[in-house]
Amino acid sequence: MNAFTSADTMHRLAKRAMDNGSARSREEAEALLQGYRIAIAVDDAVCTDRHHQAAVLAAVALGRRVFLGGVTVAGNLDVPLVAPLPFGRTLGEAVVALGGAPGDMRAGLPVLRIGNGSGGRVQGFCVRLTFAGWRGGIVPNDAEGIAALAGETMALAPMLAAALAVNEAFLHLSGEMPSAGRRCVGLSLWNLADKDWLDARAPDPVLRYLPTRLWLIGLGHLGQAFLFALGLLPYERPSDLHLLLQDDDIVTPSTESTSILTDAAMVEKKKTRTMAAWAEQRGFNTTITERLFDKDTRRQPHEPAIALCGLDNAAGRRQLDLAGFDFVAEAGLGRGHADFRSMLIHTLPGDAPAAKLWKSVDAGGSAIDAAAYRKMLEDGSLDRCGVTLLAGKAVGAPFVGATAATIVIAEVLRLLHGAPVNRLVELNLINPDHRRTAPQRNDFSGLNPGFVPALERSEQRPE
């Protein structure tokens, strides 16, 4: 039995309110999230479509970790689950398994609408998730003059739209952005440099190739988002995907607050084993390694040549281009209350060695002088060591990792389709339009890491 510290049990998004001074105690910070609740409205016309189901499930899985007052899902959920995720036989069962509550719409709740076409005017916050091709995002539900996106949906676009919708609802409920819900926010995973995601100049390419061998480094916030996203990809035979899962940590109570596949039953278990069990339930093949990724890690010829890295420390990242991978896609997320929505994504090898990209161990600002931490010291609920440990933990939100995961995996998919990849992507979910991208100068055209054809839409389960 592990003796968890206060830092191991703290909800990572509640910590934001402690750090920025909007809550004067841990209890007050957690009560703020308990007071947040949302509704997801699913149109009957789309409830049997696998992509719209994927958007529902991603929104529920992310939302219930953010809006602790509850996530209500309204609509016809008594339909077969056709999204390729192992959460139940029906859409309703999957919603419940992920922590949502089927029910009727309640007046006054922020609404995430999942359906086609603009809706009528709704009092209060209501955004519509929209996705097609490699593009996903949100628009105001009653916005006029916005054409529906066109093209065959790439499997990650609904997850991207769901993550952006949950972020927008949190911006609204937390009062951080008065304009939240009244703007269009989205990305093209095929062309991140294109800011006009609602008006593609040419049809996005159809997803035709999927990876067969991937090494996942880190199985917390980002690593689990990678797995959820991979679970959405249309494999004809899921067993074609072999995952090497690396982590040396156990699941703690705070893991659930940021990690999309964690539930309370996993606490105290090894992350590698819980995530391997989930991946195998999806039908993937897995190998686990329960050790730190460090300077002694070396890829063997029979092991995956592509790595997806979700480490939260600079020391491990400095070794990424020394382990023998042919291609690495990695993401680093902001850690503080002011920058937790930021992400910096790299592909390697790049122009500079990894050791220069992360020159020193993460310093990370500490919020120890905030009122909530001073109160803990004054009332004796934590000693100086405990307060220092808690204050040094990162603020985190699952919708940030989910957004980053769609971008990271899209880089791998674009590589398999012979498209140029990005060396760097930098953005913040406060305003994703102000992102920065830089192209890779290395030529990966000769790389063959293993791939299989994606399941054709006509061969997929009926929708």
C-alpha positions in Angstrom: 0.0 0.0 0.0 1.5 3.3 -1.1 1.4 6.3 1.2 0.5 9.1 -1.3 1.6 12.6 -0.6 -0.6 15.6 -1.0 1.2 16.2 -4.3 0.1 12.7 -5.5 -3.5 13.4 -4.8 -4.0 17.0 -5.9 -6.2 17.5 -9.0 -3.8 19.2 -11.4 -6.4 21.6 -12.8 -7.6 22.6 -9.4 -4.0 23.5 -8.6 -4.3 26.3 -11.1 -6.7 28.2 -8.8 -4.3 27.8 -5.9 -1.4 29.0 -7.9 -3.1 32.1 -9.5 -4.6 33.2 -6.2 -8.3 32.7 -7.2 -8.6 30.1 -4.4 -7.2 30.5 -0.9 -7.1 26.8 0.0 -7.0 23.4 -1.7 -10.6 22.8 -0.6 -11.8 26.0 -2.3 -9.9 25.2 -5.5 -11.4 21.7 -5.7 -14.9 23.2 -4.9 -14.5 25.5 -8.0 -14.3 22.4 -10.3 -17.1 20.7 -8.4 -19.3 23.7 -9.3 -18.6 23.3 -13.1 -20.9 21.1 -15.2 -21.7 20.9 -18.9 -24.1 19.2 -21.3 -23.3 17.4 -24.5 -26.2 17.4 -27.0 -26.0 14.6 -29.7 -28.3 15.1 -32.7 -30.3 12.0 -33.7 -29.1 12.3 -37.3 -25.4 11.6 -36.3 -25.7 9.3 -33.3 -24.8 6.2 -35.4 -21.9 7.8 -37.2 -18.5 6.5 -35.9 -16.8 9.9 -36.1 -19.5 11.7 -34.2 -19.5 9.0 -31.7 -15.8 9.4 -31.3 -16.3 13.1 -30.7 -18.9 12.3 -28.0 -16.6 9.8 -26.2 -13.6 12.1 -26.3 -15.7 15.0 -25.0 -17.0 12.9 -22.1 -13.6 11.4 -21.3 -12.0 14.9 -21.2 -15.0 16.7 -19.7 -15.5 14.6 -16.7 -11.9 15.3 -15.6 -12.5 19.0 -15.9 -16.1 19.7 -14.9 -16.4 17.7 -11.7 -20.0 18.7 -11.2 -20.8 16.3 -14.0 -21.2 15.8 -17.8 -24.8 15.2 -19.0 -25.2 13.6 -22.4 -28.6 14.2 -24.1 -29.7 12.4 -27.3 -30.4 8.9 -28.6 -27.6 6.8 -27.0 -29.3 3.5 -27.3 -27.5 2.7 -30.6 -24.6 0.3 -31.3 -21.2 1.6 -30.6 -19.4 1.8 -33.9 -16.5 4.0 -32.9 -13.5 1.6 -32.6 -13.0 2.0 -28.8 -13.5 -0.7 -26.2 -15.9 1.0 -23.9 -19.2 -1.0 -24.3 -21.7 -2.4 -26.8 -23.8 0.8 -27.1 -23.0 4.5 -27.2 -24.9 4.8 -23.9 -22.8 2.1 -22.2 -19.6 3.8 -23.4 -20.8 7.2 -22.2 -21.4 5.8 -18.7 -18.1 3.8 -18.7 -16.2 7.1 -19.4 -18.0 9.0 -16.6 -20.8 10.7 -18.4 -24.5 10.7 -17.3 -27.2 10.2 -19.9 -30.1 12.6 -19.3 -32.2 15.5 -20.5 -30.8 18.9 -21.2 -30.8 21.2 -18.2 -31.3 24.9 -18.7 -28.3 27.1 -17.9 -25.6 24.5 -18.6 -22.9 25.2 -21.2 -23.6 23.0 -24.2 -21.3 21.2 -26.6 -23.5 20.3 -29.6 -22.5 17.3 -31.8 -24.4 17.4 -35.0 -24.4 18.8 -38.6 -25.4 22.3 -39.6 -26.1 25.4 -37.6 -28.6 25.2 -34.8 -31.1 27.7 -33.4 -30.2 30.3 -30.9 -29.6 28.9 -27.4 -29.5 31.0 -24.3 -25.9 31.0 -22.9 -22.9 29.1 -24.0 -23.4 26.7 -26.9 -20.8 25.6 -29.4 -21.0 23.1 -32.3 -18.2 20.6 -32.9 -17.3 20.4 -36.6 -14.8 18.2 -38.4 -14.0 16.9 -41.9 -10.9 15.8 -43.7 -8.0 16.5 -41.4 -9.7 19.6 -39.8 -11.5 19.9 -36.5 -12.7 22.7 -34.4 -15.7 24.5 -32.9 -18.1 27.3 -34.1 -20.9 29.1 -32.3 -24.0 27.0 -32.5 -26.1 29.8 -34.0 -23.4 31.1 -36.3 -24.7 31.9 -39.8 -22.8 31.9 -43.1 -20.4 29.1 -42.0 -20.5 26.3 -44.4 -20.2 22.7 -43.1 -16.7 21.3 -43.6 -16.5 18.8 -46.5 -14.4 15.8 -47.1 -13.9 12.3 -45.7 -13.2 12.7 -42.0 -9.7 11.6 -40.8 -10.1 9.7 -37.5 -8.3 12.2 -35.3 -10.3 15.3 -36.3 -13.3 14.5 -34.0 -10.9 14.1 -31.0 -9.3 17.4 -31.9 -12.7 19.1 -32.1 -13.7 17.6 -28.7 -10.5 18.8 -27.0 -11.0 22.4 -28.3 -14.6 22.4 -27.2 -13.8 21.3 -23.7 -11.1 24.0 -23.5 -13.6 26.6 -24.7 -16.1 25.6 -22.1 -13.5 25.8 -19.4 -12.5 29.3 -20.6 -16.1 30.3 -20.3 -16.8 28.8 -16.9 -13.6 30.0 -15.3 -14.3 33.5 -16.6 -10.9 33.7 -18.3 -12.2 34.8 -21.7 -15.5 36.7 -22.1 -15.6 35.9 -25.8 -15.4 32.1 -25.2 -18.1 30.4 -27.2 -18.6 33.3 -29.6 -15.5 32.5 -31.8 -14.4 29.9 -34.3 -11.5 27.9 -33.2 -9.8 25.0 -35.1 -6.8 23.5 -36.8 -5.9 21.5 -39.9 -3.8 18.6 -39.0 -2.7 18.2 -42.6 -1.5 21.8 -42.9 -0.9 23.4 -39.5 0.4 26.6 -41.2 -3.0 27.3 -42.7 -4.9 29.6 -40.4 -8.1 29.4 -42.5 -9.1 25.9 -41.3 -12.8 26.5 -42.2 -12.1 27.1 -45.9 -9.8 24.4 -47.3 -8.4 25.4 -50.7 -8.3 21.8 -51.8 -9.8 18.6 -50.5 -7.7 17.0 -47.7 -6.1 13.6 -48.7 -7.9 10.5 -47.6 -6.1 8.6 -44.8 -4.6 5.5 -46.5 -1.7 4.3 -44.4 -1.4 3.5 -40.7 1.7 2.7 -38.6 2.5 -0.8 -37.5 5.2 -0.3 -34.9 5.5 2.5 -32.3 7.5 3.1 -29.2 5.6 5.2 -26.6 7.7 6.9 -24.0 5.8 8.0 -20.9 2.2 6.8 -20.2 0.7 9.7 -18.2 -1.0 12.7 -19.5 0.4 12.7 -23.1 1.1 9.0 -23.4 -2.6 8.1 -22.6 -3.8 10.7 -25.1 -1.6 9.1 -27.7 -3.2 5.7 -27.0 -6.7 7.1 -27.1 -6.0 8.7 -30.5 -4.4 5.5 -31.8 -7.5 3.7 -30.7 -9.6 5.8 -33.1 -7.5 4.9 -36.2 -9.3 2.5 -38.7 -7.2 -0.6 -38.5 -8.7 -3.6 -40.4 -6.7 -5.8 -38.1 -5.8 -4.0 -34.9 -3.3 -6.7 -34.1 -1.2 -5.2 -37.0 -0.2 -2.4 -34.5 2.6 -3.4 -32.1 3.2 -0.9 -29.3 6.3 -0.8 -27.1 5.1 0.9 -23.9 7.8 2.5 -21.6 7.3 4.0 -18.1 8.6 3.2 -14.6 5.8 4.9 -12.6 2.6 3.8 -10.9 -0.8 5.4 -11.3 -1.5 7.9 -8.5 -4.8 9.6 -7.6 -3.7 12.8 -9.4 -3.0 10.8 -12.6 -6.7 10.6 -13.3 -7.1 14.4 -13.4 -5.0 14.7 -16.6 -4.8 11.2 -18.1 -7.7 10.3 -20.4 -7.6 6.5 -19.9 -7.0 6.4 -16.1 -9.8 5.5 -13.7 -9.8 5.0 -9.9 -9.4 1.2 -10.2 -5.9 1.7 -11.7 -4.4 3.6 -8.7 -1.3 2.0 -7.3 -0.9 -0.2 -10.5 2.0 0.2 -13.0 1.1 2.5 -15.8 2.7 0.1 -18.3 0.4 -2.7 -17.3 -2.8 -0.8 -17.1 -2.2 0.8 -20.5 -1.1 -2.5 -22.1 -4.3 -4.0 -20.8 -6.3 -1.2 -22.5 -4.4 -1.4 -25.7 -4.8 -5.2 -25.9 -8.5 -4.8 -25.3 -8.5 -2.5 -28.4 -6.8 -5.4 -30.2 -3.2 -4.0 -30.4 -0.1 -6.0 -29.5 2.1 -4.7 -26.7 5.5 -5.1 -25.1 6.3 -3.2 -21.9 9.5 -2.0 -20.4 9.4 -0.7 -16.9 12.5 1.5 -16.6 13.4 5.1 -17.1 14.1 6.4 -20.6 17.7 7.7 -20.2 21.2 7.7 -21.7 21.4 4.0 -21.5 18.3 3.3 -23.6 19.1 1.9 -27.0 16.7 0.7 -29.6 17.3 -2.8 -30.9 16.9 -3.5 -34.7 13.7 -5.5 -34.1 12.1 -2.7 -32.1 9.9 0.2 -33.3 11.8 2.8 -35.3 9.3 5.6 -34.5 8.9 7.0 -31.0 6.1 9.1 -29.6 7.4 10.9 -26.5 5.3 12.3 -23.7 8.0 12.8 -21.0 7.5 15.8 -18.7 11.2 16.3 -18.0 14.1 17.8 -20.0 16.6 15.2 -18.8 14.9 12.4 -20.7 14.2 14.5 -23.8 17.9 15.3 -24.2 18.4 11.6 -25.0 15.8 11.3 -27.7 18.1 11.5 -30.7 20.7 9.2 -29.1 18.6 6.0 -28.6 18.6 4.9 -32.3 15.1 6.0 -33.5 14.7 6.9 -37.1 11.9 9.4 -36.3 10.7 10.9 -33.0 7.6 13.0 -32.5 7.4 14.6 -29.0 5.4 17.2 -27.2 6.2 19.4 -24.1 3.4 21.1 -22.3 3.4 24.2 -20.1 3.5 23.6 -16.4 2.3 26.8 -14.8 -1.1 28.4 -14.1 -0.4 31.0 -16.8 1.0 28.7 -19.5 -0.5 25.2 -19.0 -2.4 25.5 -22.3 0.8 26.0 -24.2 2.5 23.2 -26.2 5.8 22.8 -28.0 6.0 19.9 -30.5 9.2 18.7 -32.2 10.1 16.0 -34.6 13.6 14.6 -34.5 16.3 14.4 -35.8 16.1 18.1 -36.6 18.4 21.0 -37.2 19.8 20.9 -33.7 20.6 17.9 -31.4 18.1 17.3 -28.6 20.7 18.2 -26.0 20.6 21.8 -27.4 16.8 22.0 -27.5 16.6 21.2 -23.8 19.9 22.6 -22.4 19.1 22.3 -18.7 16.9 20.4 -16.3 13.4 22.0 -16.1 13.5 24.8 -13.6 9.8 25.3 -13.4 8.5 28.3 -11.5 7.1 27.6 -8.0 3.9 29.1 -6.6 4.9 28.5 -3.0 4.2 32.2 -2.1 0.6 32.0 -3.1 -2.0 32.4 -0.4 -3.2 28.8 -0.5 0.3 27.4 0.3 0.9 30.0 3.0 -2.3 28.9 4.6 -1.2 25.2 4.6 2.0 26.2 6.4 0.1 28.4 8.9 -2.5 25.8 9.8 0.0 22.9 9.9 -1.8 20.8 7.3 1.5 20.4 5.5 5.1 21.0 6.5 7.6 23.1 4.5 8.8 20.0 2.6 5.2 18.9 1.7 4.2 22.4 0.6 7.4 22.8 -1.6 6.7 19.5 -3.2 3.0 20.3 -3.9 3.8 23.9 -5.2 6.4 22.4 -7.6 3.9 20.1 -9.3 2.7 21.1 -12.8 -0.7 22.4 -13.5 -2.3 20.3 -16.2 -5.5 19.8 -18.2 -6.4 16.7 -20.2 -7.7 18.7 -23.2 -4.2 20.2 -23.7 -2.6 16.7 -23.9 -5.4 15.5 -26.2 -4.9 18.4 -28.6 -1.1 17.8 -28.6 -1.6 14.1 -29.2 -3.6 14.7 -32.4 -0.9 16.9 -33.7 1.9 14.5 -32.8 0.3 11.5 -34.3 -0.7 13.5 -37.4 3.0 14.1 -38.0 3.6 10.4 -38.1 0.6 9.9 -40.4 1.8 12.7 -42.7 5.2 11.0 -42.8 3.6 7.8 -43.9 1.8 9.6 -46.7 4.9 11.2 -48.0 4.1 14.7 -47.0 6.5 17.2 -45.4 6.5 17.2 -41.6 7.0 20.0 -39.2 10.2 20.4 -37.2 8.5 22.5 -34.7 4.9 23.5 -33.8 4.2 26.0 -31.0 0.8 27.1 -29.9 -1.4 28.0 -27.0 -5.1 27.1 -26.7 -5.9 30.6 -25.5 -5.6 31.5 -29.2 -4.5 28.7 -31.4 -4.4 31.0 -34.5 -1.2 32.6 -33.1 0.7 29.4 -33.6 4.2 29.0 -35.1 5.4 26.2 -37.3 8.7 25.4 -38.9 9.3 22.7 -41.6 11.7 19.8 -41.2 14.8 20.1 -43.4 15.7 16.4 -43.1 14.6 14.1 -45.8 12.6 11.1 -44.4 11.4 9.9 -47.8 13.6 6.8 -47.6 12.3 5.8 -44.2 10.1 2.7 -44.1 9.1 2.1 -40.5 6.3 -0.3 -41.4 2.7 0.5 -42.3 -0.6 -1.1 -43.4 -3.5 0.2 -45.5 -6.2 1.9 -43.5 -9.6 0.3 -43.6 -11.6 1.8 -46.4 -14.7 3.6 -45.3 -16.9 1.3 -47.3 -15.5 -1.7 -45.4 -16.0 -0.2 -42.0 -18.9 -1.1 -39.7 -22.2 0.4 -40.9 -22.9 4.0 -39.6 
